[in-house]
Amino acid sequence: ETIERVVEETTKANQNEINQSKLEQSELELNELDQSINEKQRLLEIKTIKLTQLEEALDKIYEISIQSFKSNLFYKPIEREAFKAMYRGYQQFLVEELVLIAEKAGRPVGFIFAVPNYFDQTRRSVIIKTIAVLPEYQQEGIGKKLYQEITNKALNLGFTEFITALIYKGNHSQKLCESAKMMREYTLFRKELNNELS
């Protein structure tokens, strides 16, 4: 019995050492990941747009969008001028601090586009229409950084609530809304067309 107890205690001690070693390794890997992300973000600059330079900003947003969304379900490319015309429709509602472009070493790599919710009579909510990051930069925490920046700016402007546009389940941007409350859930239907009337 004594030998069995010694073996059991030794096994437990060894398992504890293994678990501790794994924990230390995990912490080391997390620290290395944090350092890697911090290093990658070191050259990152978040800029607010200037309404007087809206056309230039829309060109940057277009280039990021066509790359970021090309693998999305049902995505179809849109011509530059049609894209810019669509976004110009928001011009009268835009607040410079709510449209941010992330640049890395001078290259636009991501953006977040939001407008005040003018349907909200209290004027305290903001609609996040689009957030996008170039595919090759999507594991660097840039989306999270954009979200943090726009949160701070929105709070400074007196807003108290974000409403996001539709998010495809499983999309990267869904991670940014983990602490948010779901307002509505939608289902997409498909029907095959044929010559029969129904």
FENMO-V141507 format. One record per backbone hydrogen bond with DSSP energy under -0.5 kcal/mol. CO is the residue of the C=O (numbers start at 1). NH is the residue of the N-H. E is the energy in kcal/mol with one decimal. If there is no record, write none. Layout:
co->[CO/CO]
nh->[NH/NH]
e->[E/E]
This chain:
co->[1/2/3/4/5/6/7/8/9/10/11/12/13/14/15/16/17/18/19/20/21/22/23/24/25/26/27/28/29/30/31/32/33/34/35/36/37/38/39/41/43/45/45/47/50/51/53/54/55/56/57/58/59/60/61/62/63/64/65/69/72/79/80/81/82/83/84/85/86/87/88/90/90/91/93/95/96/96/98/99/100/101/102/102/103/103/104/107/109/110/111/112/112/113/113/115/116/117/119/120/124/124/125/126/126/127/127/128/130/132/134/135/137/137/141/142/143/144/145/146/147/148/149/150/151/152/153/154/155/161/163/168/171/172/173/174/175/177/187]
nh->[5/6/7/8/9/10/11/12/13/14/15/16/17/18/19/20/21/22/23/24/25/26/27/28/29/30/31/32/33/34/35/36/37/38/39/40/41/42/42/44/105/47/103/101/53/54/57/58/59/60/61/62/63/64/65/66/67/68/69/72/75/83/84/85/86/87/88/89/89/90/91/93/94/94/116/98/49/99/114/49/112/47/109/110/45/105/107/104/134/102/132/100/114/129/130/127/118/120/121/123/160/161/117/128/163/115/129/165/113/111/137/138/140/142/145/146/147/148/149/150/151/152/153/154/155/156/157/159/158/126/128/171/174/175/176/177/178/180/189]
e->[-2.4/-2.4/-2.6/-2.6/-2.9/-2.6/-2.5/-2.4/-2.5/-2.6/-2.5/-2.5/-2.1/-2.3/-2.9/-2.7/-2.4/-2.6/-2.5/-2.7/-2.3/-2.6/-2.6/-2.3/-2.5/-2.5/-2.5/-2.4/-2.3/-2.8/-2.6/-2.3/-2.7/-2.8/-2.5/-2.3/-2.1/-0.6/-0.7/-1.4/-1.3/-0.6/-3.1/-2.9/-2.2/-1.2/-1.9/-2.7/-1.7/-1.6/-2.4/-2.4/-2.0/-2.0/-2.5/-2.5/-0.9/-2.6/-2.4/-1.9/-1.8/-2.5/-2.8/-2.3/-1.9/-2.0/-2.3/-0.9/-0.5/-1.7/-2.0/-2.1/-0.9/-0.9/-0.7/-2.5/-0.9/-1.5/-1.7/-1.8/-2.3/-2.9/-3.1/-1.4/-2.9/-0.5/-1.9/-2.8/-3.0/-3.2/-2.4/-2.3/-0.5/-1.8/-1.7/-3.2/-1.3/-1.5/-0.8/-1.6/-3.1/-1.4/-2.8/-0.6/-2.8/-2.2/-1.0/-2.1/-3.2/-2.5/-2.4/-1.4/-1.3/-0.5/-1.9/-2.7/-2.3/-2.5/-2.5/-2.6/-1.9/-2.1/-2.2/-2.6/-2.3/-2.1/-1.4/-2.5/-1.3/-2.5/-2.8/-2.4/-1.6/-1.6/-0.9/-1.3/-1.1/-1.7/-0.5]
